[in-house]
């Protein structure tokens, strides 16, 4: 017969607990520790106001002028991206599926027919917001027509025409003023434009972009590595400008959509409208308190336009304020700047 310890069970349990080693407490993974550290540091810092564009200094460059910057334009560095929730929106197949369908549609589209000495003509509707120089709420300009003529091979000046503004030549040379010495009169010289790039493309440059999405995304990241803010957002914005303001071959356009699908943080917006009021499905990415959306035709998956919206209150206005919107209407090849397609 087995001997039975007469001590109460609680006493036995306590004695065994002292004899056994303490259980191991799992630590946070290094990534989780970094997240907690950033969250604690962010909560200890006061909020910083968002950098903004002064209306009388420069208008919003969305979409950007890709062959030059209008005289007087000043770029203000954006503040670090605030930590904000991702938009909780979904659509069938997610953003990757939307962009994949757009890539398939683009791959079957007609190829551009612009020859080296011609111009690529892009017509769109745009609207942008800006803050008055004297302060106050953001002012949203009416939707208006925007036309741009871009030299196909980059050898001749282009032209920008917007309703309500004088025509602007997209010069190959940027005027600068130099001083030969103290008290000397400023001497006007010109800075020649550099080689074509993702952020300053020509039609010939875009036509030669990689058609492999991974290689294309590496090139976009490399050529947008400078500047403040979120590197992924810089890449997303650069691709968006190429889609809106250039006329790429079908395989390149398809690769641009597939490259965008590889950028982290891109989500689906089930319903959105472009500047022409055309409704469709959109993909979007949020950074710096702003959400940039690309709108696609729901039935054809064709690219319609883009819009940027505040996702949180800022100096520019409350959440939901539309900062810019565009609708691409037409792309064509013409013989000279200022000429309209036949």
C-alpha positions as CSV (number, residue, x, y, z in Angstrom):
1,X,0.0,0.0,0.0
2,X,1.3,3.5,-1.0
3,X,2.2,6.0,1.7
4,X,0.1,9.2,1.4
5,X,1.6,12.5,2.5
6,X,-0.7,13.9,5.2
7,X,0.1,17.6,4.3
8,X,-2.6,19.7,2.7
9,X,-2.4,20.0,-1.1
10,X,-1.8,23.8,-0.9
11,X,1.4,23.2,1.1
12,X,2.6,20.6,-1.3
13,X,1.9,22.9,-4.3
14,X,3.9,25.7,-2.7
15,X,6.9,23.4,-1.9
16,X,6.9,22.1,-5.5
17,X,6.8,25.7,-6.9
18,X,9.9,26.5,-4.9
19,X,11.8,23.5,-6.2
20,X,10.9,24.0,-9.9
21,X,12.6,26.8,-12.0
22,X,10.4,29.8,-12.8
23,X,8.6,29.7,-16.1
24,X,10.2,31.6,-19.0
25,X,8.5,34.8,-19.8
26,X,8.4,35.4,-23.6
27,X,9.9,38.7,-24.7
28,X,8.7,40.9,-27.5
29,X,10.3,40.3,-30.8
30,X,12.8,43.0,-31.9
31,X,10.2,44.5,-34.4
32,X,7.6,44.7,-31.7
33,X,10.0,46.4,-29.3
34,X,10.8,49.0,-31.9
35,X,7.1,49.6,-32.6
36,X,6.5,50.1,-28.9
37,X,9.4,52.5,-28.6
38,X,8.3,54.6,-31.5
39,X,4.7,54.7,-30.1
40,X,6.0,55.9,-26.8
41,X,8.3,58.5,-28.3
42,X,5.5,59.7,-30.6
43,X,3.1,60.1,-27.7
44,X,5.7,62.2,-25.8
45,X,6.2,64.7,-28.7
46,X,3.8,67.5,-29.4
47,X,2.0,67.3,-32.8
48,X,3.6,69.3,-35.6
49,X,1.5,71.3,-38.1
50,X,1.6,70.0,-41.6
51,X,3.8,71.9,-44.1
52,X,1.6,73.6,-46.7
53,X,1.7,75.3,-50.0
54,X,1.1,79.1,-50.1
55,X,-1.3,79.9,-52.9
56,X,0.5,83.0,-54.1
57,X,3.9,81.2,-54.1
58,X,3.0,78.1,-55.9
59,X,0.0,75.9,-56.6
60,X,-0.2,72.2,-55.7
61,X,1.9,70.2,-58.2
62,X,-0.6,67.3,-58.6
63,X,-0.2,66.2,-61.2
64,X,3.4,67.5,-61.4
65,X,4.7,69.3,-64.5
66,X,7.2,66.6,-65.7
67,X,9.4,68.6,-68.1
68,X,10.1,71.6,-65.9
69,X,9.0,73.6,-62.9
70,X,7.1,76.9,-63.5
71,X,9.1,79.9,-62.5
72,X,8.6,80.9,-58.8
73,X,7.7,77.4,-57.6
74,X,8.9,76.6,-54.1
75,X,8.8,73.1,-52.6
76,X,8.2,72.8,-48.9
77,X,9.5,69.7,-47.2
78,X,6.8,67.5,-45.7
79,X,6.9,66.6,-42.0
80,X,7.5,63.0,-40.9
81,X,4.5,60.8,-41.5
82,X,2.2,60.7,-38.5
83,X,1.1,57.3,-37.2
84,X,-2.5,56.9,-38.3
85,X,-4.9,54.0,-38.9
86,X,-5.0,52.4,-42.3
87,X,-8.3,53.0,-44.1
88,X,-10.5,50.0,-43.4
89,X,-11.7,49.4,-46.9
90,X,-11.8,46.3,-49.1
91,X,-12.8,45.3,-52.5
92,X,-12.9,41.9,-54.3
93,X,-9.3,40.7,-54.6
94,X,-7.8,43.7,-52.9
95,X,-5.5,46.4,-54.3
96,X,-3.2,43.8,-56.0
97,X,-6.2,42.5,-58.0
98,X,-7.4,45.9,-59.0
99,X,-3.9,46.8,-60.2
100,X,-3.5,43.5,-61.9
101,X,-6.7,44.1,-63.9
102,X,-5.5,47.6,-64.8
103,X,-2.2,46.1,-66.0
104,X,-4.1,43.6,-68.2
105,X,-6.2,46.4,-69.7
106,X,-3.1,48.6,-70.3
107,X,-1.2,45.7,-72.0
108,X,-3.9,45.4,-74.6
109,X,-4.2,49.2,-75.3
110,X,-3.0,50.8,-78.5
111,X,0.7,51.8,-78.5
112,X,1.7,55.5,-78.6
113,X,2.5,56.8,-82.1
114,X,4.7,59.8,-81.1
115,X,7.8,60.1,-83.2
116,X,11.1,61.7,-81.9
117,X,10.5,65.3,-83.2
118,X,6.8,65.3,-82.2
119,X,5.1,66.3,-79.0
120,X,3.0,64.2,-76.6
121,X,-0.2,66.0,-75.8
122,X,-2.0,65.3,-72.5
123,X,-5.4,66.9,-71.7
124,X,-7.0,66.7,-68.3
125,X,-9.3,68.4,-65.8
126,X,-7.7,69.5,-62.6
127,X,-8.5,71.2,-59.3
128,X,-6.2,72.1,-56.5
129,X,-6.3,73.7,-53.1
130,X,-4.0,76.2,-51.5
131,X,-3.7,78.5,-48.5
132,X,-4.0,82.3,-49.0
133,X,-0.7,84.1,-48.4
134,X,-2.4,86.0,-45.5
135,X,-3.6,82.8,-43.8
136,X,-7.0,81.4,-43.3
137,X,-8.8,78.3,-44.6
138,X,-7.7,76.5,-47.8
139,X,-9.1,77.8,-51.1
140,X,-10.1,75.2,-53.6
141,X,-10.0,76.3,-57.2
142,X,-12.7,75.3,-59.7
143,X,-12.2,72.3,-61.9
144,X,-10.6,73.5,-65.1
145,X,-8.9,72.3,-68.2
146,X,-5.2,71.6,-68.3
147,X,-3.2,70.9,-71.5
148,X,0.5,70.0,-71.7
149,X,2.7,69.4,-74.7
150,X,5.9,67.4,-74.0
151,X,8.7,67.0,-76.4
152,X,8.9,63.3,-77.3
153,X,12.7,63.2,-77.4
154,X,13.3,66.1,-75.0
155,X,15.0,68.2,-77.6
156,X,12.5,71.1,-77.8
157,X,10.7,73.2,-75.2
158,X,7.2,72.1,-74.2
159,X,4.1,74.1,-73.3
160,X,1.7,74.2,-70.3
161,X,-1.7,75.8,-70.8
162,X,-4.3,76.1,-68.0
163,X,-7.6,78.0,-68.0
164,X,-7.2,81.2,-66.0
165,X,-3.4,81.4,-66.3
166,X,-1.0,82.5,-69.0
167,X,0.8,79.9,-71.0
168,X,4.1,78.6,-69.6
169,X,7.0,77.4,-71.7
170,X,8.5,74.2,-70.3
171,X,12.0,75.2,-71.1
172,X,15.0,73.0,-71.5
173,X,17.0,75.7,-69.8
174,X,16.2,77.1,-66.3
175,X,17.2,80.8,-65.9
176,X,19.5,81.6,-62.9
177,X,21.2,84.8,-61.8
178,X,24.9,85.0,-60.8
179,X,26.9,87.7,-59.0
180,X,30.5,88.3,-60.1
181,X,31.3,90.1,-56.9
182,X,29.9,92.3,-54.1
183,X,27.8,95.1,-55.5
184,X,27.8,93.7,-59.0
185,X,24.7,93.6,-61.1
186,X,23.1,90.1,-61.3
187,X,24.1,88.3,-64.5
188,X,21.5,86.1,-66.1
189,X,22.6,82.6,-67.1
190,X,20.9,79.4,-67.8
191,X,21.1,76.0,-66.2
192,X,20.7,73.2,-68.7
193,X,18.3,70.4,-67.8
194,X,19.9,67.2,-66.8
195,X,19.3,63.7,-68.1
196,X,15.8,62.4,-68.3
197,X,14.7,60.5,-65.2
198,X,11.6,59.1,-63.5
199,X,10.9,62.6,-62.0
200,X,11.8,64.5,-65.2
201,X,10.9,62.1,-68.0
202,X,10.7,62.4,-71.8
203,X,8.6,60.2,-74.0
204,X,11.7,58.4,-75.2
205,X,12.8,57.8,-71.6
206,X,9.4,56.4,-70.6
207,X,9.4,54.2,-73.7
208,X,12.6,52.6,-72.5
209,X,11.6,51.9,-68.9
210,X,11.9,48.2,-67.7
211,X,8.8,46.1,-68.3
212,X,9.7,43.8,-65.4
213,X,7.8,45.2,-62.4
214,X,10.5,44.4,-59.8
215,X,13.2,46.0,-61.9
216,X,11.0,49.0,-62.6
217,X,10.2,49.5,-58.9
218,X,13.9,49.3,-58.1
219,X,14.6,52.1,-60.6
220,X,11.7,54.2,-59.3
221,X,13.0,53.9,-55.7
222,X,16.5,54.7,-56.8
223,X,15.5,57.8,-58.6
224,X,13.2,59.1,-55.9
225,X,15.5,58.3,-52.9
226,X,16.0,61.9,-52.0
227,X,13.4,64.1,-50.3
228,X,11.6,63.9,-47.0
229,X,8.8,61.8,-45.8
230,X,7.9,58.2,-46.7
231,X,10.0,56.5,-49.4
232,X,7.1,54.2,-50.4
233,X,4.9,57.3,-50.8
234,X,7.5,59.0,-53.0
235,X,7.6,55.9,-55.2
236,X,3.8,55.7,-55.3
237,X,3.5,59.4,-56.2
238,X,6.1,59.2,-58.9
239,X,4.4,56.2,-60.6
240,X,1.1,58.2,-60.4
241,X,2.6,61.1,-62.2
242,X,4.0,58.9,-64.9
243,X,0.5,57.4,-65.4
244,X,-1.2,60.8,-65.6
245,X,1.3,62.9,-67.4
246,X,3.1,60.6,-69.9
247,X,2.1,58.3,-72.7
248,X,3.9,55.1,-72.0
249,X,3.9,51.9,-74.2
250,X,1.4,49.3,-73.1
251,X,3.9,47.0,-71.6
252,X,5.5,49.8,-69.6
253,X,2.1,51.0,-68.3
254,X,1.3,47.5,-67.3
255,X,4.6,47.2,-65.5
256,X,3.9,50.5,-63.6
257,X,0.6,49.1,-62.3
258,X,2.3,45.8,-61.3
259,X,5.1,47.8,-59.6
260,X,2.6,49.8,-57.6
261,X,1.0,46.6,-56.4
262,X,4.3,45.7,-54.7
263,X,4.5,48.9,-52.7
264,X,3.4,48.3,-49.0
265,X,0.3,50.0,-47.7
266,X,-1.7,50.3,-50.9
267,X,-5.4,49.5,-50.3
268,X,-8.7,49.6,-52.1
269,X,-11.3,52.3,-52.0
270,X,-14.5,50.7,-53.3
271,X,-15.9,53.9,-54.7
272,X,-14.2,57.2,-55.8
273,X,-14.7,59.9,-58.4
274,X,-12.2,61.8,-60.6
275,X,-12.3,65.5,-61.4
276,X,-14.8,64.8,-64.3
277,X,-17.2,63.2,-61.9
278,X,-16.6,59.7,-63.3
279,X,-17.1,57.0,-60.6
280,X,-15.0,54.0,-60.3
281,X,-12.9,51.8,-57.9
282,X,-9.7,53.2,-56.6
283,X,-6.4,52.1,-55.0
284,X,-4.9,54.5,-52.4
285,X,-2.0,55.0,-50.1
286,X,-1.8,57.3,-47.0
287,X,1.2,59.3,-45.8
288,X,1.7,62.6,-44.0
289,X,-2.0,62.8,-43.2
290,X,-3.0,62.7,-46.9
291,X,-4.5,59.8,-48.9
292,X,-3.7,59.7,-52.6
293,X,-6.1,57.7,-54.7
294,X,-5.9,56.4,-58.3
295,X,-9.4,56.0,-59.8
296,X,-10.1,53.2,-62.4
297,X,-13.1,52.6,-64.6
298,X,-15.1,49.9,-63.0
299,X,-15.9,48.0,-66.2
300,X,-12.7,48.5,-68.3
301,X,-10.1,49.0,-65.6
302,X,-8.8,52.0,-67.5
303,X,-7.0,54.7,-65.5
304,X,-9.3,57.7,-65.0
305,X,-7.4,60.1,-62.7
306,X,-6.2,60.8,-59.2
307,X,-7.3,62.7,-56.1
308,X,-5.6,63.5,-52.8
309,X,-7.7,63.9,-49.6
310,X,-6.9,64.9,-46.0
311,X,-7.5,61.9,-43.6
312,X,-7.1,64.0,-40.5
313,X,-7.6,67.6,-39.6
314,X,-4.8,70.0,-40.5
315,X,-4.1,73.7,-41.2
316,X,-5.6,73.1,-44.6
317,X,-9.0,72.0,-43.3
318,X,-10.9,69.2,-41.7
319,X,-10.6,65.5,-42.5
320,X,-12.1,64.8,-45.9
321,X,-10.9,68.0,-47.6
322,X,-10.0,67.4,-51.2
323,X,-6.5,68.8,-51.8
324,X,-6.3,68.0,-55.5
325,X,-8.1,65.9,-58.2
326,X,-7.5,65.2,-61.8
327,X,-9.2,63.4,-64.7
328,X,-7.2,62.3,-67.7
329,X,-9.2,63.1,-70.9
330,X,-7.0,62.5,-73.9
331,X,-3.4,61.6,-74.9
332,X,-2.2,62.1,-78.5
333,X,0.8,62.9,-80.7
334,X,1.1,66.3,-82.4
335,X,3.7,68.0,-84.6
336,X,4.2,71.1,-82.5
337,X,3.6,72.6,-79.1
338,X,0.2,74.3,-78.9
339,X,-1.3,72.2,-81.7
340,X,-4.5,70.3,-80.9
341,X,-5.0,66.7,-82.1
342,X,-7.1,66.4,-85.2
